[in-house]
Amino acid sequence: MRFNCFIVIILWAFQVPMTAQTFSEEELDSIAYSLDLDNVVITAQYEPTHYKNALQQIQTISKKTIEQRGFTQLDQALAQLPSIRFQRDPILGPSILMRGVSSDNVAVLVDGVPIIGRLDGALDLSQVSLANIERIEVIEGPQSNLYGNNAAGGVINLITRKSQLKKWRANATSQFESVGIQAYNLQVGSQLGKLYLSATGRYLEDQQYPTDSLRVFEEIILSSGQEIRRKKFPWNPKVQKNAGALARYQFSEGNELLVKYDWADEVVSNLGEVRRPAFMPYAFDNYFTTKRSDISANFKSKPSPFLYMDLSLAYNDYTRLTDNERFEFDLDARNEDLSSIDTSNFDAYFAKATLASFYDSKFNFLTGFQLNHETGDGERVLDVTQEDSLKVRATEYAFFADVKYKPSQRLESSLSGRFINHTAFGFYFTPAVQTKYLLGENLTFRGGYAKGFRSPALKELYINFIDVNHDIQGNIDLLPEKSDDINASLDYSTLWNEANVNLNAKAYWNKIQDKIILAESEPGKFTYQNISENQVYGMGVGVSIAKGVINFSSNVGIGFWDNQLEDSSVTSPDPTPTFDASNNLGIAFHQGLGNFSLNHRYIGKTPQFFVEAASLVENVLDDYHLLDASVSYKVWKNRINLTAGAKNLLNISDININGMHTQVSDTQLVDRGTSYFVTVNVGLEW
């Protein structure tokens, strides 16, 4: 039925009268702004800046790349970056590691507004839709001085589409994957003079195995000799729905108001084993529902040719429902007396105001204020208030400032700082300094130092997360994390034999004090705990070559992850080296209408640390390779883009775990195995 509806949408779109000349989305925006938007970044910048002129080293993922590679979720798009890894949980979803720093220290933003709703300290990036995303900007390393909490390890900023050249625009996408995934996107936009309006809808259904197969369990003998029962097909089905609306009004050049609303709903099903199959069979099932509702307003203004103001206000509502159901097969209904539903709800209020200067002089400044207020309540909240209706809250407000000094065309530096006041943890100051120096016409050095700060999240302090797969207790005695980071990089660009060649090298060191990790209080039960110190350090090199229709890039890196307990008498494991590599080949054909892409990702051995019986224990996940390939082709004057491809051609599904801290499993899921996909995208503008 959904497929038929999508065909109707396409047939309807074909009837719309077109002008004689058509442009792709990238061409339209480039014409409107006289810029190549793929090369322009805004994260941590005073104004839109070419990435080569940015003080920080910023990586971007364009809309074109997202479409050509068949990405439907944020984690898929980020997985190809060599500094990023994911740990996957069938219930909690994928959580990110950036340069070895865990996801609780990586801020995920949409147009500069933080996304809330972390479970076990991690944000499920598979819930973040890419339907209306123009590009993704990634900064590795701390940005606490400008973005505050959760930014000590890096920032991921999703930039939504906010303009178009033609009066009307419609875009519909349908994607089907052999692993049981079907995704549908519909976007419409209108440019009515100074007013731009757009709306987006998305539906994704993911069920790799038939329902009956999801209830099949098998007996596994671990390397220790222990026998356990586990699901034979571990990937849980889920359904995601997203909708959004955006309005942007440009009063005059440099003065505009943007209002957005986004809604999301996800249901993950965890079906239990059939019990007593011969007589009145039943099963215990779990349904995990996540609801998000986000509304934001942003006002930008240039009160003078030399000043720029930016004011953002946002409200985020996050609700997590866990439905524990006993399903009676003979009645084909749930047993209400033996079923339960519990709910956790979180609300976040966000405000940020900045003022920046653009004087044509050696000095420029940026200053601002930010407020974050979050509340939480529900059945899983720890009883810390002794009230019938439990509610926890945290408020953080901060003043920040940044001064840029550019004594010459070769040298540019910034000195910034953030004064933080947290209702539970008091005052803290995070300074940072960053420098960019042109060593030669084509050689650029970047380097800097920054301190970071992360207060424990409400979930880490107060929330118990307990289900059939997890038993995680909050800890009200947690301390905030404090970090130091040093980074340095070299970038070299040249034209060699009619090819654009870019070489880069980077090194980093990050130390987090009072790092928060999960500690096993007793077998199978965990609580959050501060350890003394967490260090990650490493280096990487990369090359990219573009000549004619061929684009090639390769990046390799090595890192070391080191954890130390406060008790110096306890021996901690030596740092485990981790290797990463990413190789990408793109070939355009048929006058640029077609594109072939081959992408390889190597994930080296991954250490995981746990506190068990007052000792630091390390697990090591084996290394593995991922290989994807896709081909895309545009027809009907670029209005239809057809894409087909294969993901995970090496058929990787799970990898071995060495050094078990608990006898739960000898392997860990990392992917689904080989899958094939086809995508149809229809874009019309008139």
N, C-alpha and C positions, 0 to 999 in steps of 0.2 A: 504493500500500500504506500509506504513512504517513497519507494523507488518510483512508483507511478506519479506521485505528486511532484517529484523532482523533475520528471520528464515534462509534465505540464508546465512547470515554471520555465524550463528551457524553451519549449515551443512558444510560450507566450512572449518570452524575451525576443525571439527571432522576429516577431511581428512589429517591433518598435522601429519607427523610421530612424535611420542613421544619417549623419552628415557624411560627406564623401571622404573626409580624412579622419582616421582614428589613431589614437595614441595609446600606448600602454600606461599603467598607473605611474611607473617610474618616469616616463617621458612627460606626462602631464604635470606632475609636481615639479620636475626640473624646469619646465617651461615657466611655470607660475612663479618660481622663486629664482630663476637663473642660477640654479645650483645643482650639482650632482649630489642628491640627498644621501646616496649610499656612502658618501665620504664625509658627511656632516654629522657631528655629535653634539649633544647638549648636556649630557650627564656631567656634573661637577664643573661646568663651564659657565662663565658669565653670560655668554651669548652663543648662538650656533657657531660652531668652529670646525674647520677642516681637521680631520683626525691627526694629520701630520703636525698641526700647530697646537694641539692640546697639550697641556702640561702633563697629564697622566697618559699612560699607554692604555688605549681603549680599543676593545674588539667589538665589531658589529656583525650582526646577522640580519641580512636584508629580507624583505618580503619575497623577492625573487628566489632567494635560496630556500626559504621555507616552502614555497610552492613546488620548486623543482625537486626537492628531496622528499616530498610527501609527508612533511611534519604536520601533525594535528594538535600536539600538546607541547608545552614549554620544555619539558624534560627531554623530548626527542631532539629539539633544536639545539639545546645546550650540550648534548652528549658528545658532539663532535669536537668541542673545544678541548685541546690537550690538557688543560689544567683542571678540568672538571670531571668528577666521577659521581656515580650514583649508587646508593644502597637502596635496594628495593624490598618492600614489605607488602605482602598480599592485601593487607588491610589499610596500612598507613600510607601506602604509595611510595614513590621514589623520593629520597632525601639526598641533598646535594653535598658534595665535598669539593671545595675550591682551594687548590694548592694545599690540600690536606687539612684545611680548616672546615669544621662541620657546619651544617646548614643554619644552626642557631646564630651564627656570626656572619651570615650572608643576607643582606637586605634585598628583598624582592619588591620592586616598585612598579606601579603603572602610572606613567606620566608624573613621576616623583612622589606619588602617594604610596605608603607601605601597604602591603597585603597582610592581613591578620589571619589568625586561625592555624596555629601550629600545634601538632600533636607529637609528643615525645621530642619536643624542641624543633621539629622539622615541619616545613611547609610542603604539602603534597603538590608538587609542581605539575602533575598530570591533570590537576583540576583547573589549571590556568589555560584559558582558551587563547588561540592565536588568530581568531577569526577576523579581528579588526586591527591587528598589530602591523604597523608599517615597518618597524625594525626593532631589534633588540640590542642594547648597548651594555657591555660588560666591563667593569673595572675590577681588576684583581688587587687585593690589598686594602687596608683600612680606609674608610671614608667616614669615620665616626665624627670628625670635626664638622662635616657638612650635613650628614644624614642621621647621626645619632645612633640609637640602639640598634643592634643586630647588623651593624655595618663594619665591624672590626675586621672581617675577613674579605669583604668585597661588596660590590653592588651590582645587581641586575635590574636594569631599567627598561621596561617595555613602553615603546612609543606608539601611541595610537594614531590612526589616520584622522586628520582634522581639516582637510581641504580637498578641493577638486577644481578643475578648470572649467569643465562643462556644467550645464545647469542641472542635468540629471545623470545619475549613475546607478547601475544595478549589477550585482555580482552574485552568482550562485555556484557553489562547489559541492561535488559529491565524490566521496572516496570510499572504496571497498578494499579490505585486506583479507587475505586468505585465512588469517587467524581469528576470524569472526568479528572484525571491526568494521562498522559502517558509520560514516560521519557525513553530516550535511550542514552547510553554511549558506546563509542568505544575508546579503548586505544591500542596503539601498541608501542613496545619498542625494542631497539636493543643495545646490548653491544658488541662493535667492538674494542676489546682490551682496550685501554685507553679512548676510545670515547663512550659515552652513548647518544643515541638519542631516543626521544619519541614524540608521537603526540597524541592528545586527541580531540575528538569531542563529543558534547552533544546536544540533542534536547529535550525540555520539552514543552508540551502543556497542558494547564490548563483551562478547561471550564466545570464548574459543571452543568450549566443549558442550555437548548436550547436557540438559539439566540432570538426567539420571546419572551421567558419568561424574558429575560434581559431588555425588554422594558416595562414591567408591573410595574406600580406604584400603591401604596395603600395609603389610608388616615388613619392617626394615630392620636389619641387624647392623648396628653401628660397629665401627672399628674396635670399640671397647668390649664388644660382645653383647651389649644391651640391646634388647628388642623393643622397638617402638612402633606405634601405628600412626600413619599420616595419610593425608589426602593424596591420591594417585595423580590428580590433576589440580595443581595448586593455584592456578590463576583464577581469581574470583571474578564473576561477571559484574559489570557495572553499566549504569546508564547516566549520562551527563546531559544536562540541558542548560543553555546559556542564552541570555537576552541582554541587549544593551541599547541605550539611546544617547545621543550626543548632540549638543547645540553650541555653536560658536558664533559669536557676533563681534565683528570688527568695527569699532566705533570710528577709528582712524588709524593711520599708519602707526604701529607700535602700541595701540590701545585695543584690548579685546577682552571678552568675557567668555569662558568655556564652562559649560555645565554638563556633567555626565551621570548616568545611572547604569549600573551593571547588576545583574541578578544571575545566580548560578544555583543549580540543584544537582546533587550526585547521590546515587544509591548504589552501594556495594553489597552484594549478596554473598554470604558465607553459609552454604548449605551443609547440614550435618549428616552423619552416617545413619542409615535406616536401622532402627533398633527393633528387636522382636519381630522380624519380617514375617513370620508364619502366623502371628496372632496379634491383631490390633496394632499394626506397625506405627511407629512414630519417629520423629527426628527433632533434634534441637537445632534451630536455624538462627542465624544472626543477620540483621540488616542494618547497615551503617549509612545513615543519611546525613549529608553535609549541605547546609543551606547558607548562601552568602548573599548579602544585599549591600551594595556600596553606592554611595552618592557623593559627588565631589563638585566643587566649584573653584575655578581658577581665574583670577583677574590679573592681567598684565598691563602695565602702563609705562609710558615714557613722559614723565612730567616735564622734562627738559631734554635737549639733544644729548646731554651728558649723563643722565640718570635713568635707571630702569628699576621698576618696582614689580614684584611678583607676590601675589597673595593667594594661598591655597587653603581651602577648608574642606574637610571630608568627614563622613560618618560611615563606619563599617559595622555591619551586624553579621555575626558568625554563630551558627547553631549546629550542634552535633547531636544527633539522636541515635541511640543504640536500641534496637528492637530485638530482644531475646525471646524467641518464639518456640513453643512446642507445637509442631505440626502433626495432626492426626490424619494418617492417610486414608483410613476407612471412612472418616467423616469429610475428608477433603477440606479441612478447616483447621484453624489454630485453636488450641486449648487456652481460653482466656484466663483460666485460673492458674495455669502454669506458665504464663508468659508475662513479660514485663517490658516497659520502655523507660529509659532514663535519658535525660537531656542535659547538655551543657551549653550555656549560651554566653557569648562574649560580645561586648560592644566596645568600639574604639572611636574616640574623637581625636581628630588631627587638625592642627592649624600651623601654618608656616608662612612667615612674611620675610621677604628679603628686599634689600635695596643695594643696587650695584652702580658703579660709576663707569663711564667710558670716555674719560678725558684723554685727549691726545698728548699724553705726557708719560713720564717714567712710572708714575704711581697710579694705581686704581684700587678700589676697595669694594668689598661686599660685606654686608652685615645683615643680621636677621635674628628672628625669634622663632622658636618651635615649641609646640605643646602637644604632648601625647597623653591621653587619659583613657584607660582601659578598665572595664568592669567585667566580672564573671560570676555566674551563679549556676546551680544545678545540683543534682543528687551526688555527683562525684566530688564536690568541693569539700575539702577537709573541714571538720567542725572546729574552727578556730574562734568563732564569735559566740558560740553557745546560743545562737538564735535559731528560731524555727525556719526562717527564710535566710539562707546563707548567701552572702554576696561579698566578693572580694574585689579590691580595686587597687590601681596603681596609677600615679600621676608623675610625669616627668616634664619639666620645662627647661629650656636651654636658650642661651644667647650665644651666637657664634659670629665670628668675623674673619675675614680673609683680606690680606693686603698683597697686591701683586706689584712687583718691581721689575721694570724692564729698562735697564740702563743702555742697552744697545739692541740691534737686531739679532744678535747672536745669543744673548743671555736673557732669561726670564725666570723669576723666582716668585714663590708665594709663601707667605707665613700666615698660618691660620690657627684658630683656637676655638674651643667650645666649652662654655661654662654650663655644667649640668647640675640640676637639683632634682633628686628623686625623693618621693615622699617616704620611702622605706630605707634608702641607703645614703641620703645626704648629698653633699656637694662633691663634684669631681670635675677635673679640667683635662681636656684632651688637646694638646697642641700638635701641629703638623707643619712640616716644611717640605716643599717640592721645588725642584729646579729642572729647567730644560736649557741645554747649551748646544749650539751648533758648532761642532768641532770642525766641520768642513762644509762645503756646499751641499753634500749629500749625506753627511754623517751627523746624527743627533744623539745626544746623551740625555737621559732622564734619570733622576734619582731623588730619593726623599726619605724622610723619617716621619712616623706618625704614631701617636698613642691611640688606643681604642678602649671602649668601655661598653659592657653589656650587663644590664641588670637581669636577674633571673625572671623568666616569664611567669605569669600567673599560673600557668599549667605546671611549671616546675615547682612552684612554691606550694600550691594549694590543691591541685587536681589529682585524683586517683584515676588511673586508666587501667581498668581491669576487664578483660573479656576472655574468651576461650584461648586466645593466642598470647595475651599480654597480662602482666601483673606489675604495674609501675605505680609507685607511691610518690606523692609530692613530699617536699621537705621545706618546712618554713624557716629552717636555719641556714639556708644557702647564702653565700656571699656573692657579690657581683664579680664578673670577670674583668680583668684589666690587662691590656696587651701593649706590646711594643713591636713595631714593624719597620724594617729597612728594605728598600727596594732600589734596584738600579737596572737600566737597560740601555742598549745601543741599537740604533736603527740606521741602516744604510740603504740608499736607493740610487739606482743608476740605470742608464740605457746602454745595454750591451748587445751588439749584434741584432739590433732592431727589436730587442726584447726588454720589457720593463722588469727589472730584477730588484727585489727587496730582501735584505738580510737583517736578521735581528738576533739579539742575545739578551738574556735577562737573568738576574739573580735576586733572591729574596731571603729574608729571615724574619720569622714571626714568633714571638713568645707570648703566651697567655698565662697569666697567673690566676690561681683559683679557678682553673678550668672546671666546668660542670660536666660530669659524665654519669652514666648509669653504673651504680654499684649493686652487686648481688648481695642482698641482705640474708637470704636463705635460698636454697635451690629453687630456681624458677621465679623468684620474686626479686624485684629491683626497686631501688630508690635513687634519687639524684644526690650527688655528693660532689663537693669540691676536692680536686686533687691539687697538689702544690703547683705544678708547672707543666705546660704543654708547649713544645717547640716544633716548628716545621721550618725547614730551610731547603733550598735547592737552586737549580739553575736550568735554563733551557735555551735552545737555539732553533731558528727557523729560517726557511727560505720560501719565497714565492716568485714565480716566473710567469709572465703573461706575454705571449707573442702571437699575434694574429688571432686565430680562433682557439688557441690552446691556453688554458690556465692551469698551473700546477702549484701546489704548496705542500710543504712538509715541515713538521715541527716535532722535536724530540725534547724530552726533559727528564731530569732525575730529581727526586726529593727525598727528604728524610723526616720521619715523624717520630718524635721523642716525647714520652710522658714520664714525669717523675712524681712520686708520692712525697707528701710532706715529711713522713718518717724516714729519715736518712738511713736507718738501719735496714730498711727493706730494699732489696736489690730489684731494680727495675730493668726491663728488657732493653738491650741495646737498640739504637735506632735501626729500623728496617728500611733499606733503600727501596724506593718505588719508582718505576720507569713508566713513561707515557710516550706515545707517538701518535701522530695524526697525519695522514697523507690524503690529498684530494686532487683529483684530475677532472677537469672540465673541458669538453670539446664542443664548440658550436659548429653547426653545419646548416646547409641550405640557406645561405645568406642570413644567418642568425635566427631563423625561425625555429630551428631545432637545437637541442642541447643534450649531450651525454655527460653523465656524472658518475665517477667511481670514487668511493670514499672508504678509507681504511682507518681503523682506530685500534690501537694497542693499549690495553690496560694492564699494567704490571701488577705484581703482588701487592695486595692491600692489607696493611696491618689494622687490627681492631683491638682496642684496649678496654679491659673491664677490671673493676676492683672486686676481688673475691677473697674472703677470709683475710682482710687487711693486707692483701698483696695485690700488686698490679700484674694482671695476666694478659698475655697477648695472643690473639688469633691471627693467622695469616691466610688470606684468600688467594688461591692460585691465580696466575695471570691468564689472559685470554685475548683473542682477536675478534673484532667485528668488521664485516665487510658488506657494504651496501652499493647498489648500482641502480641508476634510473635514467630514463630518457624522456624528454618532453618535446612537444611540437605544437606550434601555433598555426591555426587555420582561420579562415574567414576573416582576413585582415586583422589578425591578432586578437579577435574577439573570443575565440575558443582556444584554450590551452589544454592539451591532452598529455597526461603523464602516466607512465607505467614503470614499475621497478620492483626490486627485490631487496628486502632488509635481512641482515644477518645471514648472508649466504653460507657462512661456515657452520651454521646450525648450532650455535651455542645456546644452552638453556640454563644449566647450573654448573657451578665450579666447586672444587674441593675446599674444605676448611681444614687447616692444620693447627694443632694446639688448642683443642676444644676446652672452653672454660666451663661448659655444661654439656651434658649428654642429651642434646636436643636433635641434632642432625649433623651429618658429616659433610653436607653440601649447602650451598646457598644459591637461590635463584638470582640470575642476572638478566635473563632474556627469555623470549618465548620460543626460540628456534627460528628457522627460516620462514619468512612470510613474503607474499607477493601482493602488490597493490596496484590499483588503477584509479586515476583521478581525472575528473572532467570539471573544468573551470570555464564558466561563461561570464564574460565581463562586457557590459554595454554602457556607452556614454553618449549623450546627445544633448 
